Amino acid sequence: MNKILEYTITILFVIGIFSLIFAVGAIDGGYNGVPMNDNWLGFIIFTIVGLSSIIVALLLQSKVERI
C-alpha cells in the first residue's frame, strides 16, 4: 500500500509542476517579435490544477511520514 501511495505522490507532484509550467506558457510572449499569448482561461485552469495537485501531494506525503 505504501508503494502505491508513494507513486501517487510522485505523479501528483509531476502533474503539479508541469501544470504550473503550462500556466506560465499560456500567458507568455510579447517580446522580440513573439506575439502575446492572452490565454488567461488556460492560465487559471492550469494554475488551479497545479496548486491543488501539489497541495494534495503534500498532504499525502505527511500521511506517509506518519505511518
Secondary structure, DSSP 4 states (H G I P E B T S, - for coil): -HHHHHHHHHHHHHHHHHHHHHHHHHT---STTPPP---HHHHHHHHHHHHHHHHHHHHHHHHHHH-
